[in-house]
Amino acid sequence: MTYEIRGASATAPAPSPAEPGRSGRPGYPGHPGRLVATSDLHIRYSENRKIAGSLWPESEHDWLLVAGDIGELVSDIEWTLRTLSERFAKVVWVPGNHELWTAPDDPVQLRGDAKYRHLVKLCRELGVVTPEDPYPVWEGEGGPAVIAPLFLLYDYSFRPPGTYSKESALAVAENAGVVCTDEFLLHPDPYPSREAWCRARLAATERRLMEIPPELPTVLINHWPLVREPTNVLWRPEFALWCGTEGSADWPRRFRAASVVYGHLHIPRLMWCDGVPHQEVSLGYPREWGRRPQEPGRPVQILPLPVRGEAGVAR
């Protein structure tokens, strides 16, 4: 496999403070650049769209990881990724469930894998890295590390206690009044089911990750958490069914993750699992971020690594 080696050392020199950079803002000479991340921008909300449009790098060398759920409409996804790719040195995107929906009001009525491939083509036209592209290597501060965007979906294996099949788990969730919109808008075509699509993604992605040189650490980016532990704090625990797969549980350690980046839960926080930091980086809906004390939408620093503190949960 060929890897792009394009980090801070390979980008153009930063302009002087008086000279506009590629973003149109003053440059920051001497700043080595950071790897930062966001997710769940959900720009169909006007408040969120405004925040997405206000995201700027702090350095000409910053890379931005976007861990899914920009929105449902292809036009919104294109606007957001175009805007961000014109500002950050590199943008890396993975799909969330909302990008994969076939929304009734979207002129693009593609389903399943065809919708995903359409978005991959769009990203390539914009210079945005996707799970289908060679994994770039971050060589800025905290590197080197292979940046591995993943698209794994879920397979209903995060089941409620006492259930041992998809059918029984879904019945429990439905009785609790919890049914994800994916059941109506996220089509698995041409696969017979979402879990079959998930199995295919797991197999193909695992093969690629195994080809990464063993001396290099990774940053694993997926919309859904790679391990189940982050779902333990869900207000409606039945929703964990649509939140990941047990098939990736050992990947953070097995593939030498310096960090795992995810979204989907709308519970931004840092967790430590088996000594690996897991960063949930979502903006979420206005009703959610409006209650948080921190500034909404500010990208989360992934590398250099955060300091392990009391907010982390270790096991």
ZAMARGU-4260 file (C-alpha; in steps of 0.2 Angstrom, whole numbers, plus 5000, padded with zeros to 4 digits):
<rodrens>
0) 5000/5000/5000 | 5006/5018/4996 | 5005/5030/5010 | 5005/5049/5008 | 5019/5057/5018
5) 5012/5075/5019 | 5012/5083/5036 | 5018/5100/5043 | 5035/5098/5035 | 5028/5095/5018
10) 5016/5110/5017 | 5020/5127/5010 | 5030/5139/5022 | 5018/5149/5033 | 5016/5167/5027
15) 5021/5182/5038 | 5008/5189/5049 | 5004/5203/5037 | 5002/5191/5022 | 4985/5182/5021
20) 4986/5163/5021 | 4976/5151/5010 | 4962/5153/5023 | 4961/5172/5020 | 4967/5175/5038
25) 4984/5180/5044 | 4997/5166/5045 | 5006/5160/5060 | 5024/5158/5057 | 5033/5145/5068
30) 5017/5136/5073 | 5020/5118/5070 | 5002/5113/5067 | 4990/5102/5076 | 4978/5088/5072
35) 4961/5093/5077 | 4944/5085/5075 | 4925/5088/5074 | 4909/5079/5070 | 4890/5079/5070
40) 4889/5097/5063 | 4871/5094/5057 | 4871/5110/5047 | 4853/5109/5043 | 4851/5119/5059
45) 4855/5137/5055 | 4864/5139/5072 | 4875/5124/5067 | 4878/5130/5049 | 4884/5146/5056
50) 4897/5137/5068 | 4903/5126/5053 | 4906/5142/5043 | 4916/5149/5057 | 4929/5135/5059
55) 4946/5141/5055 | 4963/5133/5058 | 4975/5141/5070 | 4990/5137/5059 | 4992/5135/5040
60) 4998/5117/5045 | 4983/5111/5054 | 4973/5095/5048 | 4955/5093/5052 | 4946/5076/5055
65) 4928/5076/5052 | 4920/5061/5060 | 4903/5061/5050 | 4886/5068/5051 | 4888/5084/5042
70) 4870/5083/5036 | 4858/5073/5026 | 4858/5083/5009 | 4872/5081/4997 | 4873/5100/4994
75) 4875/5103/5012 | 4889/5090/5013 | 4898/5098/4998 | 4896/5116/5005 | 4904/5111/5022
80) 4918/5101/5015 | 4922/5113/5002 | 4923/5127/5015 | 4934/5117/5026 | 4946/5111/5013
85) 4949/5129/5007 | 4955/5133/5025 | 4964/5118/5032 | 4980/5110/5026 | 4971/5094/5024
90) 4953/5088/5028 | 4949/5069/5032 | 4931/5064/5032 | 4922/5048/5037 | 4903/5046/5034
95) 4890/5046/5048 | 4873/5038/5047 | 4865/5055/5042 | 4876/5056/5026 | 4870/5038/5021
100) 4852/5042/5023 | 4841/5043/5007 | 4832/5059/5013 | 4815/5062/5005 | 4820/5080/5001
105) 4837/5077/4994 | 4838/5078/4975 | 4851/5064/4975 | 4841/5049/4979 | 4855/5036/4979
110) 4854/5022/4991 | 4866/5012/5002 | 4884/5009/4995 | 4879/5020/4979 | 4876/5035/4990
115) 4892/5032/4999 | 4902/5030/4983 | 4894/5046/4977 | 4901/5055/4992 | 4918/5048/4990
120) 4919/5054/4972 | 4913/5072/4979 | 4927/5072/4992 | 4940/5067/4979 | 4935/5082/4968
125) 4938/5093/4984 | 4954/5085/4989 | 4946/5078/5005 | 4953/5061/5011 | 4940/5047/5013
130) 4941/5029/5020 | 4944/5023/5002 | 4960/5033/4999 | 4978/5030/5004 | 4980/5033/5023
135) 4990/5049/5025 | 5004/5051/5038 | 5003/5065/5050 | 5021/5072/5053 | 5017/5087/5063
140) 5017/5089/5082 | 5014/5073/5090 | 5018/5063/5074 | 5022/5053/5065 | 5005/5043/5065
145) 4995/5035/5051 | 4978/5044/5049 | 4966/5030/5046 | 4948/5035/5042 | 4936/5021/5044
150) 4918/5017/5038 | 4912/5002/5048 | 4894/5005/5052 | 4886/4994/5065 | 4879/4976/5067
155) 4867/4977/5082 | 4880/4968/5093 | 4879/4981/5106 | 4863/4973/5113 | 4854/4976/5129
160) 4857/4963/5143 | 4847/4947/5142 | 4845/4948/5123 | 4855/4937/5111 | 4849/4941/5094
165) 4845/4956/5083 | 4827/4952/5083 | 4825/4951/5102 | 4836/4967/5105 | 4826/4977/5093
170) 4810/4971/5101 | 4817/4977/5118 | 4821/4994/5110 | 4804/4996/5102 | 4795/4992/5118
175) 4806/5006/5126 | 4801/5018/5113 | 4818/5019/5105 | 4819/5016/5086 | 4833/5024/5076
180) 4828/5034/5060 | 4841/5023/5051 | 4828/5009/5051 | 4818/5019/5038 | 4831/5030/5029
185) 4848/5021/5029 | 4847/5007/5016 | 4860/4994/5014 | 4859/4991/4995 | 4866/4980/4987
190) 4869/4971/5004 | 4854/4961/5011 | 4855/4970/5028 | 4865/4984/5037 | 4874/4971/5047
195) 4880/4962/5031 | 4886/4979/5025 | 4895/4981/5042 | 4903/4964/5040 | 4910/4968/5023
200) 4917/4984/5029 | 4925/4976/5044 | 4934/4963/5033 | 4940/4976/5020 | 4946/4988/5033
205) 4955/4975/5043 | 4965/4970/5028 | 4970/4988/5025 | 4975/4991/5043 | 4986/4976/5044
210) 4996/4983/5029 | 5001/4998/5040 | 5020/4997/5044 | 5021/4990/5062 | 5032/5004/5068
215) 5019/5017/5065 | 5006/5022/5077 | 4988/5026/5071 | 4974/5038/5073 | 4958/5029/5070
220) 4943/5039/5065 | 4926/5032/5064 | 4909/5040/5066 | 4903/5026/5078 | 4913/5022/5093
225) 4925/5007/5091 | 4922/5000/5108 | 4906/4998/5118 | 4911/5008/5133 | 4906/5025/5127
230) 4888/5020/5126 | 4887/5015/5144 | 4882/5033/5148 | 4868/5034/5135 | 4852/5041/5143
235) 4842/5028/5133 | 4854/5013/5133 | 4844/5004/5120 | 4851/5016/5107 | 4868/5007/5108
240) 4861/4995/5096 | 4864/5008/5082 | 4881/5013/5089 | 4894/5001/5083 | 4900/4983/5082
245) 4910/4971/5093 | 4920/4967/5078 | 4931/4982/5081 | 4933/4980/5100 | 4952/4975/5099
250) 4957/4987/5085 | 4963/5002/5096 | 4976/4991/5104 | 4979/4979/5089 | 4983/4993/5077
255) 4993/5004/5089 | 4981/5018/5091 | 4988/5034/5098 | 4970/5040/5098 | 4953/5035/5093
260) 4941/5049/5086 | 4922/5046/5085 | 4906/5055/5086 | 4887/5050/5084 | 4883/5050/5103
265) 4883/5069/5105 | 4892/5067/5122 | 4909/5075/5119 | 4922/5069/5131 | 4939/5060/5133
270) 4939/5042/5138 | 4953/5031/5141 | 4951/5012/5137 | 4965/5000/5139 | 4977/5014/5139
275) 4971/5022/5123 | 4962/5039/5122 | 4945/5039/5114 | 4939/5057/5109 | 4921/5060/5106
280) 4921/5076/5096 | 4903/5080/5091 | 4895/5097/5090 | 4877/5090/5091 | 4860/5099/5090
285) 4858/5116/5097 | 4847/5110/5111 | 4862/5100/5117 | 4877/5111/5115 | 4867/5126/5121
290) 4868/5118/5139 | 4887/5116/5138 | 4899/5128/5147 | 4912/5127/5133 | 4912/5136/5117
295) 4902/5126/5104 | 4910/5119/5089 | 4928/5122/5093 | 4938/5108/5085 | 4946/5096/5098
300) 4965/5093/5098 | 4969/5075/5094 | 4988/5077/5092 | 4998/5081/5102 | 4990/5070/5114
305) 4980/5077/5128 | 4986/5075/5146 | 4978/5061/5154 | 4967/5068/5169 | 4952/5064/5180
310) 4940/5066/5165 | 4947/5050/5157 | 4940/5033/5161 | 4953/5019/5161 | 4950/5000/5161
</rodrens>
